[in-house]
Amino acid sequence: MKLKNEKLAIALAGLGIGIIAALLVLFGNPTNMGFCIACFLRDTAGGLKLHSAAVVQYVRPEIIGLVLGSFIMASLNKEWAPKGGSAPLTRFILGFFVMVGCLAFLGCPFRMILRLAGGDLNAVFGLIGFVAGILCGVFFLNKGYSLKRTYKQPKLEGAAFPIIQVIVLVLLVGFSSLLAFSESGPGSKHAPIIIALAAGLIVGALAQRTRLCMVGGIRDAVLFREFKLLLGFIAIFVAALVANLILNGTQEATFFKLGTQSQAVSHSAQLWNVLGMMLVGFGCTLLGGCPLRQLILAGEGNTDSAVTVLGLIVGAAFCHNFGLAGAADSVNDAGEYIVGGPGINGKVAVILGLIVVTIIACVNTFGKKEEK
C-alpha cells in the first residue's frame, strides 16, 4: 500500500473508531469510556472474581471483540503467525506496572484521548506525562534497548489467547451466574452485549489492519519524523469530539463538559496524572506498543503480547485488592469538593514502577553491551 493510501486508511479507521467510541457511551458505557483497555481489563478481572471491588466488575465484550477481530482479520490476510519467546517474564512485569500507571491516572492512552474529546482537561496533564514517558523510552531505544528476538511458536500456543476469549464469551452469555456483576458504579454501565461485541470486532479488525498504536505514533514521530500512526489517534479525537458535541444532552447524558472538576471517573490530582501516564508511556515504549496494540498483537498470535495482557490483568486485580488504584474526584455530604487520585499505596506503587521500569531499561540496554 502506498504511503498516501496508508495514511488515508489510518485516518478513516480513526474516524470510524472515534464515532464507535461515542456511540458506545450512547448505548450505555460510562462517560468518556466508550473504549478503555485498562478500565475494561480491570472490569473483566472483577467480573472473573479476581478482585472484589464491587463497582468495577463486568466482563467487557469489547475486549473479547478486539482480540477476535484482530484474529479474524489477521487470518483472512494470512498475517496470523504464532511467535514469542522475547523476555516474556519481563513483559509480564512491564504490563503489570503499566496497569498501575493507568489506574493511577484512571485510563489507558485510548481513554486519555476520549477524555480529551469529552472536554476533560485533566487528561492534558496525563498527555504531558505520557509524552515524557515515551521520550524516556526513546532515549533507551536510541542507546540499543532490546528484549531480543521472537521465535516461531506452535499454532496452539498462538491460538490459546483467542480461544480463552471465546471461553469467556461463553461464560458471559451462557453461564453468567458464575461471574460477578456490578450493581452500581462504572461496572454497572455498559452497552448491550451484542453491540459491545460487534464494536470490539470492528475496532479490532481496523486496528489490526492499520497497526494503530498511540505509543508507536509518538515514538515514530520522534525517531523517524513519521506521523502516520499518530494521524489515527488525531482522527479518533476529532471524530469523538464532534460526535460528543452532537450527542451532548441526549438521553440526559453528558458527552462533553469542559474543565477539570466533576469529570466522570477522573481526578484532578495533576502530579499523579502526569506521573501515572509517564509510567504508562515509558513502560509501553519498552514493550513496543500501548495496551490496545498488545491486545491486537495477541490476537495475531503473539504470545509475548498475550503474556503482557496477563500482566495487565494481574496488575488490575492487584491494584484493587491492595488499594493502589486512584479515586475519582467527589463531593462530600457537606458539599465540599474532594480531590481524588491515588492514595499513599498507589503513589508508592507508581514511584516503584518508574524505578523498576528504569532498571529494566538499563539492564536491557547497557547490560547487553557488558555481555559482549
C-alpha positions in Angstrom: 0.0 0.0 0.0 1.3 3.4 -0.9 2.1 5.8 1.9 -0.6 8.2 0.8 -3.2 5.4 0.8 -1.9 4.1 4.0 -2.4 7.5 5.7 -5.9 7.8 4.3 -6.8 4.3 5.6 -5.4 5.1 9.1 -7.3 8.4 9.2 -10.6 6.8 8.1 -10.1 4.0 10.6 -9.5 6.6 13.3 -12.7 8.5 12.4 -14.7 5.3 12.5 -13.3 4.2 15.8 -13.9 7.7 17.4 -17.6 7.5 16.3 -17.9 4.0 17.6 -16.5 5.0 21.0 -19.0 7.9 21.3 -21.9 5.6 20.3 -20.9 3.0 22.9 -21.4 5.7 25.5 -24.8 6.5 24.0 -25.7 2.8 24.3 -24.7 2.6 28.0 -20.9 2.7 28.6 -19.6 5.2 31.2 -19.0 8.7 30.1 -15.7 9.2 28.1 -15.2 5.4 28.3 -16.5 4.1 25.0 -13.3 2.3 25.0 -10.6 2.0 27.7 -8.4 -1.0 27.6 -7.2 -0.6 31.2 -10.6 0.0 32.6 -12.2 -2.8 30.6 -9.4 -5.3 31.6 -9.9 -4.2 35.2 -13.7 -4.7 35.0 -13.2 -8.1 33.3 -10.8 -9.1 36.1 -13.5 -8.2 38.6 -16.2 -10.0 36.6 -14.0 -13.1 36.8 -13.7 -12.5 40.5 -10.0 -11.8 40.5 -10.7 -8.7 42.7 -13.7 -7.8 44.9 -14.1 -4.1 44.1 -17.9 -4.2 43.7 -18.2 -1.1 41.5 -15.9 -2.4 38.7 -17.0 -5.9 38.0 -18.2 -6.8 34.5 -16.7 -9.0 31.7 -16.4 -6.4 28.9 -17.4 -7.9 25.5 -15.3 -5.1 23.8 -12.1 -6.8 25.0 -13.2 -10.2 23.6 -14.2 -8.5 20.3 -10.8 -6.7 20.0 -8.9 -9.9 20.2 -11.2 -11.9 18.0 -11.5 -9.1 15.5 -7.7 -9.0 15.2 -7.5 -12.8 15.0 -10.1 -13.0 12.2 -8.6 -10.1 10.2 -5.0 -11.5 10.6 -6.2 -14.9 9.5 -8.0 -13.6 6.4 -4.9 -11.7 5.3 -2.6 -14.5 6.1 -0.8 -12.4 8.8 -1.7 -14.7 11.7 1.7 -16.0 12.9 2.3 -17.6 16.3 5.6 -16.3 17.7 7.1 -15.4 21.1 9.9 -16.0 23.5 11.2 -12.4 23.8 11.6 -12.0 27.5 8.0 -13.0 28.5 8.5 -12.5 32.2 10.0 -9.1 31.7 7.0 -8.2 29.6 4.6 -9.5 32.3 6.3 -7.2 34.8 6.2 -4.2 32.4 2.5 -5.0 31.8 1.8 -5.1 35.5 3.3 -1.7 36.1 1.7 -0.1 33.0 -1.6 -1.0 34.6 -0.5 0.6 37.9 0.1 3.8 35.9 -3.2 3.5 34.0 -5.2 3.1 37.2 -3.4 5.9 38.9 -4.5 8.1 36.0 -7.8 6.3 35.6 -7.5 5.3 32.0 -5.2 4.0 29.2 -3.8 6.1 26.3 -7.0 5.3 24.4 -9.3 6.7 27.1 -6.9 9.7 27.6 -7.8 10.7 24.0 -11.5 10.1 24.6 -11.4 12.1 27.8 -9.8 15.0 25.9 -12.6 14.7 23.3 -15.1 14.9 26.2 -13.6 18.1 27.5 -11.8 16.6 30.5 -8.8 18.9 30.8 -7.2 16.6 33.5 -6.2 14.4 30.5 -4.0 17.2 29.3 -1.7 16.5 32.3 -1.9 12.8 31.5 -0.8 13.5 27.9 2.2 15.6 29.2 3.3 12.7 31.3 2.6 10.1 28.6 4.8 12.0 26.1 7.5 12.4 28.7 7.5 8.7 29.4 7.7 7.9 25.7 10.7 10.2 25.4 12.4 8.3 28.2 11.8 5.1 26.3 13.1 6.6 23.1 16.3 7.6 24.9 16.9 3.9 25.7 15.8 2.8 22.2 18.5 5.1 20.7 21.1 3.5 23.0 20.3 0.0 21.9 17.5 -1.2 24.2 16.1 -4.6 23.1 14.3 -7.6 24.6 15.8 -9.8 21.9 14.1 -11.6 19.1 11.0 -13.7 19.0 10.7 -17.3 17.8 8.1 -19.2 15.8 5.7 -20.9 18.2 3.3 -23.9 17.8 -0.1 -23.0 16.4 -1.9 -24.0 19.6 0.3 -21.6 21.5 -0.6 -18.7 19.3 -4.3 -19.7 19.3 -4.6 -20.1 23.1 -5.4 -16.5 23.9 -8.2 -16.1 21.3 -9.6 -19.4 22.5 -9.6 -18.1 26.0 -11.7 -15.1 24.8 -14.2 -17.5 23.3 -14.5 -19.4 26.6 -15.0 -16.1 28.5 -17.7 -15.1 26.0 -19.5 -18.4 26.5 -19.3 -17.8 30.3 -20.8 -14.3 29.8 -23.6 -15.4 27.6 -24.5 -18.9 28.9 -23.1 -19.1 32.5 -23.4 -15.6 33.8 -24.2 -16.9 37.3 -20.6 -17.9 37.6 -19.5 -14.3 37.1 -19.7 -11.1 39.2 -21.6 -8.1 38.0 -21.5 -4.5 39.5 -24.9 -3.1 40.6 -23.5 0.4 40.8 -20.5 2.5 39.6 -18.7 2.2 36.2 -19.0 -1.6 36.1 -22.8 -1.3 36.1 -22.8 0.9 33.0 -22.4 -1.0 29.7 -23.8 -1.3 26.2 -25.8 -4.4 25.3 -23.5 -7.5 24.8 -24.2 -7.8 21.1 -23.5 -4.1 20.4 -20.3 -4.1 22.6 -19.1 -7.3 21.0 -19.7 -6.0 17.5 -17.9 -2.7 18.3 -14.9 -4.7 19.6 -14.8 -6.9 16.5 -14.9 -3.9 14.2 -12.3 -1.9 16.1 -10.1 -5.0 16.5 -10.2 -5.6 12.7 -9.5 -1.9 11.9 -6.6 -1.7 14.5 -5.1 -4.9 13.1 -5.1 -3.6 9.5 -3.8 -0.1 10.3 -1.4 -1.0 13.2 -2.9 1.7 15.3 -0.8 2.5 18.4 -0.7 5.7 20.4 2.8 4.9 21.7 4.0 3.9 18.3 2.6 7.1 16.8 4.5 9.4 19.1 7.6 7.2 19.1 7.8 7.1 15.3 7.2 10.9 15.1 10.2 11.5 17.4 12.5 8.8 15.9 11.7 8.9 12.2 9.5 12.0 11.7 6.8 9.6 10.6 3.3 10.7 11.7 1.0 8.2 10.0 0.2 6.3 13.2 -0.3 9.5 15.2 -2.7 10.6 12.5 -5.0 7.7 13.5 -5.4 9.0 17.1 -5.8 12.5 15.9 -8.7 11.2 13.8 -10.1 9.4 16.8 -10.0 12.6 18.8 -11.7 14.7 16.1 -14.4 12.1 15.4 -15.1 11.6 19.1 -15.2 15.3 19.8 -17.6 16.1 17.0 -19.8 13.1 18.0 -19.8 14.2 21.6 -20.8 17.7 20.7 -23.7 16.4 18.6 -24.8 13.9 21.2 -24.3 16.2 24.3 -27.5 16.3 26.3 -29.3 13.5 24.6 -30.9 10.9 26.9 -29.9 13.2 29.8 -26.3 12.1 29.3 -23.3 14.4 29.3 -21.0 13.7 26.4 -19.0 17.0 26.6 -18.1 19.0 29.6 -15.1 21.4 29.5 -13.0 21.7 32.6 -11.1 19.8 35.3 -13.7 19.4 38.1 -16.6 16.9 38.4 -15.4 14.9 35.3 -16.6 11.3 35.0 -14.3 8.7 36.5 -11.4 11.3 36.6 -9.4 13.2 39.3 -7.6 16.5 39.4 -4.5 15.4 41.4 -2.4 16.6 38.5 1.0 15.4 39.7 -0.3 11.9 39.7 -2.0 12.3 36.4 1.4 13.2 35.0 3.4 10.5 36.8 0.9 7.8 36.2 0.8 8.3 32.5 4.6 8.8 32.5 4.9 5.3 33.8 2.5 4.1 31.1 4.4 5.8 28.3 7.8 4.6 29.5 6.6 1.0 30.0 4.7 0.8 26.7 7.6 2.1 24.7 9.8 -0.7 26.2 7.0 -3.1 25.4 6.7 -1.9 21.8 3.1 -0.9 22.0 0.2 0.5 24.0 -2.4 -1.8 25.8 -4.6 -1.7 22.7 -1.7 -2.7 20.5 -0.9 -5.6 22.9 -4.4 -7.0 22.6 -4.3 -6.7 18.8 -0.9 -8.5 18.7 -2.2 -11.2 21.0 -5.0 -11.8 18.5 -2.4 -12.1 15.8 -0.7 -15.0 17.6 2.0 -13.1 19.5 2.4 -14.9 22.8 4.6 -12.3 24.3 1.8 -9.8 23.9 -0.6 -12.3 25.4 1.7 -12.6 28.4 1.8 -8.7 28.6 -2.0 -8.6 28.7 -2.0 -11.2 31.5 0.4 -8.8 33.3 -2.1 -6.0 32.8 -5.0 -8.1 34.2 -3.0 -9.2 37.2 -1.9 -5.6 37.7 -5.5 -4.5 37.7 -6.5 -7.2 40.2 -3.6 -6.3 42.4 -4.4 -2.6 42.3 -7.9 -3.1 43.6 -7.0 -5.8 46.0 -4.3 -3.7 47.6 -5.7 -0.2 47.3 -3.4 1.1 44.5 -5.9 2.5 42.1 -6.7 6.2 42.0 -10.1 7.5 43.2 -12.2 10.0 41.2 -12.9 13.5 42.5 -16.1 13.7 44.6 -18.3 15.9 46.7 -18.9 15.1 50.3 -22.1 15.4 52.3 -21.1 19.0 53.3 -20.9 20.0 49.7 -17.1 20.2 49.7 -15.2 19.2 46.6 -12.7 16.4 47.4 -9.8 15.9 45.0 -9.2 12.2 44.3 -6.2 10.5 42.9 -4.2 7.5 44.2 -3.7 7.1 48.0 -0.4 6.5 49.6 -0.2 2.9 48.4 -0.9 3.9 44.9 1.7 6.7 45.0 4.4 4.4 46.3 3.4 1.9 43.6 3.8 4.5 40.8 7.2 5.6 42.0 8.3 2.0 42.4 7.0 1.3 38.9 9.1 4.1 37.5 12.2 2.7 39.3 11.5 -0.9 38.1 10.9 0.2 34.5 14.1 2.3 34.5 16.1 -0.7 35.8 14.6 -2.9 33.1 15.5 -0.3 30.5 19.1 0.0 31.8 19.7 -3.7 32.1 18.4 -4.4 28.6 20.4 -1.5 27.1 23.7 -1.1 28.9 23.8 -4.6 30.4 23.9 -6.1 26.9 26.9 -4.1 26.0 28.7 -5.5 29.0 27.8 -9.1 27.9 29.5 -8.5 24.6 
